[in-house]
Amino acid sequence: MKAALAELEPALRAAGKERKVLGTVVLGTVKGDIHEIGKSLVGSMLSANGFLVHDVGIDVEADEFVAHAASTMPTSWPCRPC
């Protein structure tokens, strides 16, 4: 899905069309969490449906999430309690 979006985005821009961004999301897994596959699926689905996704990666310290959120000002931040 990510590869398809990477191909479509430039074509849409060249045609003078932009996808409406519905919101901004910071996504990742915290240090010690094992849900990388789920994170990737959620990120792909959000991106495909109009969200700007900032994926901070896997095994990320909590303070890195906070710093990234402060710099991107997300409208949504999917999270799951550990």
C-alpha positions, 0 to 999 in steps of 0.5 A: 500500500505504501508503494502504491501511494508513493507512485500515486502522490506525484501523479496526482500532484502533476495532474493538479490534484491534491489529496485532502489531509484529514489530520496528522498522526504520530505513530510508532511503538514504544521501547519494549513493545512488540506490535510492529506489524500492527503499527505498520498496518495502521499507518498504511490504512491511515495514510491511504485514507487521507492522514499525514502519518509521522512514523517515528519507528519501533522500540522508541523511547517515550521522550522521543514520542513527546518531542516528535508530537511537540514538533508536528502538532498531531491532530490524532495520536493512536496509542495503546496502553502497555 
